[in-house]
Amino acid sequence: MDAAGLGRARASAFVAPALVLIGVFLVFPALWTLYLGVTNWRLTGLAAAEPEFVGLDNYVDALSDDRFLGSLYRTFVFVIGSAIAGQMVLGFIIAWLMRNTTKLIRGLVETLVLIAWILPASVIAWLWLVLLDRRSGTLNAILGTEDTAWLLEYPMQSIIAFNIFNGTAFSMLLFSSALASIPPSQIETAKMSGARTWATLRDVVFPNIRGHILTVLLLVTLWTFNVFAPFLLTGGGPGQETEIFPVLIYRLALQTGELGKGAAFSLIMIIINLAIALIYLRVLRERRQS
Amino acid sequence: MKTHVRRGSIAAALLIPALVLAACGGDDDDSPDNGNGEGQQDGDGGQITLTLSENAIRGGKNTEAAEFIEDWLIPEFEAMKAEEGVDVTVNFEGAGSDDEDYKTAMALDLSTGEGADVLSLDGIWVGEFAQAGYIAPLEEVHPDATSWDGWEQIPEAVQQNMTFDGQLYGIPGGTDGRVIYYNKELFAEAGLPEEWQPTSWEEILEAARALKEIDGVIPIQLNGGVNMGEATTMQGFLPLLVGTGANIWQDDMWLGGSEQVQQVLDLYATIYGEEELGDPLLQQEAAGRDNSFLQFSEGSIGMLLEGDYFWRSVINPTSDLAPMENRDEVVGWAMIPAMEPGAGINGQDFVSMSGGGGHVLNPNTEHPEHAWDLMAFMESPEALMERHADDPRITARTDVNDEIITDEMIRFIADEVLPITAYRPGLEAYPQVSIALQEATEAVVTGMSPADAAAQYQSTLEGIVGAENIAD
């Protein structure tokens, strides 16, 4: 099994740098987070100088804490709404519609979608604040809905729309290339046998790009689960209505200074991330084998 | 088959950074030990670099302070040091963020053993920073500081702002007081007197109801909610609470969800409830406080409770936040009345709250002597006169105050408000209690009954300080 003929020692030397990097940037922080999560460490005060061991209290608190459970639920809504229903579906629709349009329109649309993706989240957030502003916002001016505080009255909807705007490009790009890989003959055949759009999608397109759909689904889910940018729009408020998981951790750890609890919550988040990633890797492997 | 494999590896390549980021994200929140700032570097030839941090930035928050530091203080100080034969360079690290964010940044800096040599802190943070070991008593960091000639000019009460557990941690920068500002033009329109001084909460409400009749005017801005941060506690909840005769901390006990707390929350309910004498949404906006400033300056808010900071730095015609060209003609001020005459703490008719910040030395500074000189120079009569010539405030020094307070408003604070004012407890738990109070006001502003909000506050407070430390 030593196809490259390196030998154990040299092979180890080759992977060592990578392992060191993974150790320093992945394993150590995770273990450190594990340690911090069982202390009552705070940003300031006595518990900052001499944190005490509190065992699993932080985790027990988390599971019985309405704020934690509420945040988990909101994250779920946010991921379903903005990643799956939003970015994926919209990304596919754009890719589908752009298939047969002229080069000019296609280039224009793709550029716009890409710009929304490439611009830093802080810039996009600023644009959205201007758009949704209660007193002189663009949206209120267009709709004639004077004095509607979108970010307060429709907070979750607002950050979902914001995240869709911000992240659709990835799905669109991946679906575009996926659609291009479908043998044209199959689509032509479907057309000639009189299949309507939906039938074509169901019987020809989706079976061909199943793998891509899965890839997009998992990656977009993972990213959206970790996204922090909505904080720039709403700060987690009003109240806790847009307190998705990363925002909850930030507020706990840095705004109220409960670093120990924040670490415990971070670890829970890492575990959820790992679970999604494992599913993803598993699925990939199965696809390769099939 | 082949394409699948390749696509898979591309996707995996995309996935790995995502995982690494997730892990680092978790770590950034928690570990203070990864700061890799180089700190102050001494160049060759004995050059000394000092860093000064303050929540002030040119063209933004506290722009007057930032301009003063960059245009006058630093050049003067460097020249002064050059005369002594020391080559000092001072860097100003300004910020323009919410006070809470600034505090977090300072705590993180100090917890890594880095940070500016001289930094400004709010007085109520001194306790928690000291207990965390982030700052140290002045006489430990720089023993010569005790012999500074400025101390005798700073009254004991003001020194308390930078004192914790009997130890002085820095030089206080002055103090302030809280009043009700009102727009005289709107008052005239509503048929209210131009010279107005309410003597009870009911009279404030009556004025608010009269202002409500004017189209497009928010009668009163009483800070509420968590987004306003300490401004909710300091300009909203606490001045009202002392008006009911109670202190948040008295006789070594914290005040629980008592009758007085409910009375304050009742007033919030009256203002933000059905009558809509205030704008409940404004309290929840991320930039609600700044927007309330803007709306007051544009003449669409009738009354607003604030400190003299508002007069000096917000609606000052030279300010960049919410300048009012006609401030001196249009804006009036009145003392905050107790709930009823004589109902305030110590049987007072009128009440206020005061606080104040100051500068501390970073215990890790490599040049405590020069850093102290910078700090002391900032609080020298010469510097204070220069700083406050056009922007008067109550400084820490009596010798300076006697000369610079010419402004009628600031004089009012010094003469009328300071004698009746109250201070927050400089205890480690205070900032958490403060957040619990903000949450209680937010609950009421968004429709919870005052009784439920008081009960919720009581249980939060028990979690912070323990039931045994709460008075009924």
Interface residues (C-beta under 8 A of the other chain):
Chain A: F25 L26 P29 A30 W32 T33 L36 W41 R42 L43 T44 G45 L46 A48 A49 R134 R135 A149 L151 L152 S181 G211 H212 T215 L219 L222 W223 N226 F228 L233 T234 G235 G237 P238 G239 P246 I249 Y250 A253 L254 Q255 T256 G257 L259 G262 A263 S266 L267 M269 I270 N273 L274 A277 Y280 L281 L284 R287 R288
Chain B: T3 H4 V5 R7 G8 A11 A12 L14 L15 A18 L19 V20 L21 A22 A23 C24 G25 G26 D27 D29 D30 S31 E100 T104 A107 L108 S111 W125 G127 E128 F129 Q131 A132 G133 Y134 V226 N227 L281 Q284 E285 A286 N291 E428 P431 Q432 I435 E442 T446
